[in-house]
Amino acid sequence: MSFLRPERRRARPGAEAADERPEDPVGDLLRRVARGDERAFEGLYDAVAGPVHGVVLRVLRDPAQSEEVTQEVMVEVWKQAPRYDAARGSARGWVLTIAHRRAVDRVRSAQASTDREDKVAARDADRAFDVVTEEVEHRLEAEQVRRSLDVLTALQRESVELAYYGGYTHRQVAEILGIPLGTVKTRLRDGLIRLRDEMGVVA
């Protein structure tokens, strides 16, 4: 039966079959990494970066974020390698647990960010409601003014509408109506006084 062992090793290089290994290749690399062995970390990276990315991608479902989190996981593995305890599980499992935790943390962080944005949006909506309320009140006031224009003479109303609704200057109103500037000012003054009285505005 001895010929089977080399054959199986050739067929499955680096396999983690617990029934035939006293050594865990990934665990050995991890222990060397814990001692600051950078070359061992390169080997560890090659061995687990793919599976780590797979775990992260299944959680995040976003390739770009998954690549970023994979790098974060490998940095954490480098830093936390001395804390690995072989008695509590395989090195590969330990690394993938870190990967899953990191991915879940990213999801929670994204959700928290979304919640904050929703709160801001809700607050802005409340503010928008206040703005709409103010606008409605303004329009009601404007409508009241328009109704009050009916008390003016035709000439007064024409001057007021051009100056205050048309946005024209007094001089432009005079040019449009073909009358002296002084006449325009008089019409506007008298018209505004009548509007004030009609709307009950106390001077």
Secondary structure per residue as TSV (DSSP state, phi and psi in degrees):
chain	resnum	aa	ss	phi	psi
A	1	M	-	360.0	-10.6
A	2	S	T	-64.2	-25.1
A	3	F	T	-71.1	-18.4
A	4	L	H	-71.2	-33.6
A	5	R	H	-65.2	-48.9
A	6	P	H	-60.9	-38.3
A	7	E	H	-62.1	-42.8
A	8	R	H	-68.2	-34.0
A	9	R	H	-67.0	-36.8
A	10	R	H	-68.1	-36.9
A	11	A	H	-73.5	-29.4
A	12	R	S	-132.3	70.7
A	13	P	T	-61.8	133.0
A	14	G	T	75.3	14.0
A	15	A	-	-65.0	154.1
A	16	E	-	-110.4	33.9
A	17	A	-	-65.1	117.0
A	18	A	T	-66.4	-22.3
A	19	D	T	-80.9	-6.6
A	20	E	T	-131.9	7.2
A	21	R	-	-125.2	124.9
A	22	P	S	-82.5	-20.0
A	23	E	S	-111.5	143.9
A	24	D	-	-105.7	109.7
A	25	P	H	-53.1	-44.1
A	26	V	H	-67.3	-39.2
A	27	G	H	-62.9	-39.6
A	28	D	H	-63.3	-44.4
A	29	L	H	-61.0	-41.2
A	30	L	H	-65.3	-39.2
A	31	R	H	-64.8	-37.1
A	32	R	H	-69.5	-36.8
A	33	V	H	-62.1	-39.3
A	34	A	H	-60.2	-24.6
A	35	R	T	-91.3	5.9
A	36	G	T	88.3	19.3
A	37	D	-	-79.7	105.7
A	38	E	H	-69.7	-35.7
A	39	R	H	-66.1	-36.0
A	40	A	H	-64.7	-35.6
A	41	F	H	-65.3	-36.9
A	42	E	H	-60.2	-43.1
A	43	G	H	-66.4	-39.9
A	44	L	H	-64.1	-41.1
A	45	Y	H	-59.1	-47.2
A	46	D	H	-61.1	-33.5
A	47	A	H	-78.3	-34.4
A	48	V	H	-119.2	-12.2
A	49	A	H	-59.7	-39.6
A	50	G	H	-62.0	-54.1
A	51	P	H	-59.6	-38.3
A	52	V	H	-60.2	-46.6
A	53	H	H	-61.2	-38.7
A	54	G	H	-62.9	-43.4
A	55	V	H	-63.6	-46.6
A	56	V	H	-64.3	-42.9
A	57	L	H	-63.6	-36.3
A	58	R	H	-64.6	-30.1
A	59	V	H	-83.4	-47.3
A	60	L	H	-85.4	-32.7
A	61	R	-	57.3	30.4
A	62	D	-	-137.9	107.8
A	63	P	H	-55.6	-43.9
A	64	A	H	-64.5	-48.0
A	65	Q	H	-65.1	-35.6
A	66	S	H	-64.3	-39.7
A	67	E	H	-64.5	-40.4
A	68	E	H	-64.5	-46.2
A	69	V	H	-67.4	-34.7
A	70	T	H	-59.0	-43.2
A	71	Q	H	-64.0	-39.6
A	72	E	H	-63.0	-40.0
A	73	V	H	-62.6	-44.8
A	74	M	H	-66.4	-34.6
A	75	V	H	-64.8	-41.6
A	76	E	H	-65.3	-38.9
A	77	V	H	-60.3	-42.9
A	78	W	H	-59.7	-42.5
A	79	K	H	-74.9	-36.6
A	80	Q	H	-96.0	0.4
A	81	A	G	-50.2	-40.0
A	82	P	G	-62.2	-17.0
A	83	R	G	-88.5	-7.1
A	84	Y	-	-66.1	132.6
A	85	D	-	-120.9	109.3
A	86	A	G	-60.5	-26.4
A	87	A	G	-67.9	-17.5
A	88	R	G	-101.3	3.1
A	89	G	S	146.2	174.8
A	90	S	-	-72.0	155.8
A	91	A	H	-63.2	-41.4
A	92	R	H	-60.0	-44.3
A	93	G	H	-63.5	-37.9
A	94	W	H	-63.0	-44.3
A	95	V	H	-64.4	-44.1
A	96	L	H	-69.3	-27.9
A	97	T	H	-65.9	-42.7
A	98	I	H	-60.2	-42.4
A	99	A	H	-60.8	-46.0
A	100	H	H	-64.4	-41.6
A	101	R	H	-63.3	-43.1
A	102	R	H	-62.2	-42.0
A	103	A	H	-64.8	-42.7
A	104	V	H	-64.5	-40.0
A	105	D	H	-60.1	-38.9
A	106	R	H	-66.1	-40.0
A	107	V	H	-63.3	-44.6
A	108	R	H	-64.2	-38.9
A	109	S	H	-64.1	-42.3
A	110	A	H	-64.1	-39.2
A	111	Q	H	-66.4	-40.4
A	112	A	H	-62.5	-40.6
A	113	S	H	-63.5	-41.0
A	114	T	H	-63.5	-41.5
A	115	D	H	-61.7	-42.0
A	116	R	H	-62.9	-41.8
A	117	E	H	-64.2	-37.4
A	118	D	H	-64.6	-40.2
A	119	K	H	-63.9	-42.2
A	120	V	H	-63.6	-41.8
A	121	A	H	-63.3	-40.2
A	122	A	H	-65.2	-41.1
A	123	R	H	-64.1	-41.9
A	124	D	H	-64.4	-35.0
A	125	A	H	-64.6	-39.5
A	126	D	H	-62.1	-42.3
A	127	R	H	-64.2	-41.3
A	128	A	H	-60.9	-37.8
A	129	F	H	-62.0	-41.8
A	130	D	H	-62.5	-40.6
A	131	V	H	-63.7	-42.5
A	132	V	H	-62.4	-41.7
A	133	T	H	-59.6	-45.5
A	134	E	H	-62.1	-39.6
A	135	E	H	-65.4	-40.5
A	136	V	H	-62.5	-44.7
A	137	E	H	-61.3	-41.3
A	138	H	H	-62.1	-41.4
A	139	R	H	-68.0	-35.4
A	140	L	H	-64.0	-41.4
A	141	E	H	-63.3	-42.0
A	142	A	H	-63.1	-38.2
A	143	E	H	-65.4	-37.8
A	144	Q	H	-62.2	-40.5
A	145	V	H	-62.4	-43.6
A	146	R	H	-62.4	-40.9
A	147	R	H	-64.7	-35.2
A	148	S	H	-69.7	-20.9
A	149	L	G	-61.4	-20.5
A	150	D	G	-65.3	-19.4
A	151	V	G	-80.5	-12.6
A	152	L	S	-82.2	160.2
A	153	T	-	-72.6	163.8
A	154	A	H	-58.7	-40.8
A	155	L	H	-68.8	-40.6
A	156	Q	H	-64.6	-45.6
A	157	R	H	-61.7	-41.5
A	158	E	H	-62.0	-42.3
A	159	S	H	-67.2	-44.3
A	160	V	H	-63.7	-44.1
A	161	E	I	-62.6	-42.2
A	162	L	I	-66.8	-41.3
A	163	A	I	-76.2	-43.0
A	164	Y	I	-102.6	-21.4
A	165	Y	I	-108.0	-30.0
A	166	G	S	-85.3	-19.5
A	167	G	-	81.1	14.1
A	168	Y	-	-83.5	151.9
A	169	T	-	-76.5	165.5
A	170	H	H	-58.3	-41.1
A	171	R	H	-65.0	-40.1
A	172	Q	H	-66.6	-37.7
A	173	V	H	-61.9	-41.5
A	174	A	H	-61.5	-42.3
A	175	E	H	-66.9	-41.5
A	176	I	H	-64.0	-43.0
A	177	L	H	-84.8	-12.7
A	178	G	T	69.6	36.7
A	179	I	S	-128.7	163.0
A	180	P	-	-62.8	151.1
A	181	L	H	-60.4	-39.4
A	182	G	H	-60.8	-37.1
A	183	T	H	-65.6	-40.9
A	184	V	H	-60.7	-46.2
A	185	K	H	-62.4	-39.0
A	186	T	H	-65.3	-45.4
A	187	R	H	-60.1	-42.9
A	188	L	H	-65.4	-43.4
A	189	R	H	-61.7	-49.2
A	190	D	H	-65.6	-38.5
A	191	G	H	-64.9	-42.7
A	192	L	H	-67.2	-34.5
A	193	I	H	-63.9	-43.7
A	194	R	H	-66.3	-37.8
A	195	L	H	-63.4	-42.4
A	196	R	H	-60.6	-44.7
A	197	D	H	-66.2	-40.3
A	198	E	H	-66.0	-37.7
A	199	M	H	-87.4	-2.9
A	200	G	T	74.8	25.3
A	201	V	-	-81.1	127.8
A	202	V	-	-89.5	124.0
A	203	A	-	-73.3	360.0
